[in-house]
Amino acid sequence: MKPHLYRRAGHWFCRLDHYGRLILAAGRRSPELAYEALREQIWPGWGPALPPARVRNRDATIA
């Protein structure tokens, strides 16, 4: 169930073969955005994969 990223005509697509069902995310400008679109299709309302850099840096400073 590993997502496959590929580029066609200048757009990135993300494809996942999920138990015989093909899930395809629409073309995006970057691979990260294509992956996020795929995650949104599978798990609606799911947040971004990584928080913004300022949040990661703040949490590392506090710890």
KEVEX-712313 format. One record per atom (N, C-alpha, C, O, CB): residue in three letters; x, y, z. Coordinates in steps of 0.001 Angstrom, whole numbers, padded with zeros to 6 digits, always signed. Glycine has a CB too. Layout:
N
alaXYZ;...
# end
This chain:
63
met+000820-001192+000000;met+000000+000000+000000;met+000862+001254+000000;met+000496+002264+000601;met-000931+000000+001197;lys+001983+001191-000660;lys+002863+002350-000753;lys+002355+003275-001858;lys+002069+002808-002961;lys+004335+001915-001026;pro+002238+004580-001584;pro+001799+005498-002638;pro+002869+005660-003716;pro+004065+005662-003423;pro+001447+006865-002039;his+002432+005793-004937;his+003330+005978-006074;his+003178+007400-006586;his+002072+007825-006921;his+003037+004946-007203;leu+004271+008133-006650;leu+004272+009494-007181;leu+004816+009466-008600;leu+005816+008804-008877;leu+005113+010448-006283;tyr+004160+010183-009491;tyr+004687+010301-010845;tyr+004267+011639-011434;tyr+003342+012290-010948;tyr+004198+009133-011737;arg+004962+012029-012482;arg+004754+013344-013092;arg+004313+013178-014531;arg+004917+012422-015291;arg+006036+014197-013020;arg+003256+013885-014904;arg+002744+013880-016267;arg+002397+015316-016653;arg+001656+015997-015943;arg+001500+012941-016402;ala+002928+015761-017764;ala+002616+017084-018318;ala+002817+018200-017287;ala+002026+019141-017226;ala+001175+017111-018832;gly+003863+018095-016488;gly+004187+019152-015537;gly+003421+019101-014231;gly+003602+019981-013389;gly+003952+020450-016166;his+002565+018095-014029;his+001790+017971-012792;his+002149+016671-012090;his+002429+015659-012732;his+000269+018027-013081;trp+002138+016713-010769;trp+002417+015528-009968;trp+001115+014828-009615;trp+000123+015475-009279;trp+003196+015897-008692;phe+001125+013510-009693;phe-000015+012687-009325;phe+000437+011683-008274;phe+001606+011299-008234;phe-000617+011968-010569;cys-000479+011266-007438;cys-000189+010269-006426;cys-001225+009155-006566;cys-002429+009411-006573;cys-000204+010892-004986;arg-000740+007914-006679;arg-001627+006773-006905;arg-001408+005759-005791;arg-000282+005543-005343;arg-001375+006127-008305;leu-002507+005138-005349;leu-002426+004125-004310;leu-003318+002959-004705;leu-004506+003140-004971;leu-002838+004702-002925;asp-002740+001756-004743;asp-003522+000541-004974;asp-003941+000020-003606;asp-003137-000566-002881;asp-002701-000546-005786;his-005199+000236-003263;his-005700-000081-001930;his-006651-001265-002016;his-007838-001091-002291;his-006406+001141-001298;tyr-006135-002469-001781;tyr-006939-003691-001803;tyr-007752-003813-003083;tyr-008964-004024-003044;tyr-007865-003730-000602;gly-007074-003677-004212;gly-007729-003822-005505;gly-008471-002586-005975;gly-009008-002578-007083;gly-008670-004953-005451;arg-008514-001555-005169;arg-009197-000318-005547;arg-008146+000752-005819;arg-007296+001018-004970;arg-010193+000147-004431;leu-008201+001354-006976;leu-007231+002385-007346;leu-007717+003741-006851;leu-008837+004156-007147;leu-007008+002412-008881;ile-006871+004420-006101;ile-007167+005772-005620;ile-006147+006692-006262;ile-004942+006486-006120;ile-007124+005867-004038;leu-006623+007704-006964;leu-005742+008626-007678;leu-006026+010052-007234;leu-007171+010504-007258;leu-005919+008488-009209;ala-004979+010755-006829;ala-005109+012162-006464;ala-004867+013013-007706;ala-003995+012705-008519;ala-004115+012544-005323;ala-005626+014058-007844;ala-005522+014937-009008;ala-004152+015596-009072;ala-003433+015656-008074;ala-006619+016006-008973;gly-003801+016086-010246;gly-002491+016697-010467;gly-002265+017936-009626;gly-003162+018764-009463;gly-002327+017044-011913;arg-001066+018056-009098;arg-000679+019197-008267;arg+000668+019721-008738;arg+001326+019117-009585;arg-000620+018802-006763;arg+001067+020858-008172;arg+002332+021485-008576;arg+003555+020820-007965;arg+004652+020955-008509;arg+002323+022938-008199;ser+003408+020113-006863;ser+004565+019494-006208;ser+004181+018109-005698;ser+002996+017828-005520;ser+005086+020382-005040;pro+005158+017243-005460;pro+004838+015913-004945;pro+004190+015956-003558;pro+003341+015122-003244;pro+006093+015071-004892;glu+004591+016927-002729;glu+004009+017030-001394;glu+002517+017337-001469;glu+001723+016753-000732;glu+004729+018109-000581;leu+002137+018252-002359;leu+000723+018597-002504;leu-000080+017427-003066;leu-001231+017226-002680;leu+000566+019820-003409;ala+000513+016656-003970;ala-000175+015482-004513;ala-000397+014446-003414;ala-001464+013838-003341;ala+000633+014864-005679;tyr+000599+014245-002566;tyr+000463+013295-001462;tyr-000592+013765-000465;tyr-001383+012959+000024;tyr+001811+013102-000753;glu-000611+015053-000162;glu-001625+015600+000742;glu-003030+015420+000168;glu-003965+015118+000910;glu-001353+017088+001012;ala-003188+015601-001148;ala-004496+015408-001783;ala-004940+013953-001671;ala-006120+013678-001454;ala-004448+015836-003261;leu-004002+013026-001819;leu-004331+011609-001667;leu-004757+011309-000234;leu-005742+010605-000015;leu-003131+010730-002061;arg-004031+011833+000730;arg-004398+011616+002139;arg-005772+012195+002443;arg-006537+011606+003205;arg-003350+012242+003072;glu-006086+013323+001865;glu-007390+013949+002097;glu-008519+013088+001522;glu-009613+013052+002083;glu-007427+015360+001474;gln-008262+012399+000414;gln-009278+011510-000155;gln-009505+010290+000725;gln-010638+009837+000885;gln-008872+011069-001560;ile-008426+009757+001298;ile-008544+008546+002105;ile-009088+008864+003493;ile-009999+008189+003971;ile-007188+007846+002219;trp-008538+009884+004141;trp-008942+010285+005483;trp-009380+011747+005460;trp-008565+012632+005719;trp-007787+010071+006500;pro-010650+012019+005156;pro-011115+013420+005104;pro-010937+014111+006458;pro-011179+013524+007513;pro-012602+013480+004676;gly-010517+015347+006398;gly-010332+016130+007613;gly-009004+015904+008299;gly-008731+016511+009335;gly-011419+015832+008562;trp-008183+015048+007746;trp-006864+014796+008333;trp-005987+016020+008126;trp-006014+016621+007052;trp-006201+013531+007711;gly-005218+016395+009120;gly-004359+017571+009036;gly-003139+017332+008169;gly-002946+016231+007654;gly-003925+017994+010412;pro-002322+018349+008007;pro-001098+018199+007209;pro-000144+017192+007847;pro-000185+016963+009056;pro-000395+019557+007046;ala+000712+016594+007022;ala+001638+015564+007506;ala+002622+016141+008519;ala+002904+015499+009531;ala+002402+014937+006331;leu+003140+017317+008273;leu+004082+017960+009182;leu+003573+019348+009539;leu+003068+020062+008671;leu+005494+018040+008554;pro+003697+019739+010795;pro+003320+021106+011135;pro+004307+022089+010523;pro+005392+021689+010101;pro+003255+021290+012662;pro+003953+023352+010468;pro+004884+024352+009930;pro+006205+024332+010689;pro+006257+023927+011850;pro+004262+025757+009995;ala+007272+024773+010026;ala+008619+024717+010599;ala+008705+025478+011917;ala+009406+025044+012831;ala+009635+025280+009613;arg+008009+026597+012030;arg+008111+027377+013263;arg+007558+026590+014456;arg+008057+026732+015572;arg+007361+028713+013115;val+006537+025767+014230;val+005984+024953+015316;val+006959+023845+015686;val+007173+023585+016870;val+004617+024355+014914;arg+007555+023186+014695;arg+008532+022129+014978;arg+009715+022701+015746;arg+010181+022089+016708;arg+009016+021460+013669;asn+010203+023862+015337;asn+011347+024474+016010;asn+010989+024893+017433;asn+011796+024730+018348;asn+011848+025683+015217;arg+009789+025430+017625;arg+009363+025842+018960;arg+009272+024632+019886;arg+009714+024692+021033;arg+008007+026570+018895;asp+008695+023526+019386;asp+008568+022331+020213;asp+009935+021757+020565;asp+010128+021266+021677;asp+007724+021277+019498;ala+010882+021810+019640;ala+012229+021308+019919;ala+012924+022182+020958;ala+013705+021683+021768;ala+013063+021253+018626;thr+012642+023486+020936;thr+013259+024401+021895;thr+012704+024164+023296;thr+013441+024227+024280;thr+013030+025864+021472;ile+011402+023891+023383;ile+010763+023677+024687;ile+011244+022371+025317;ile+011456+022305+026528;ile+009226+023662+024539;ala+011415+021338+024501;ala+011783+020002+025033;ala+013174+019938+025549;ala+013610+018887+026020;ala+011621+018957+023987;
# end
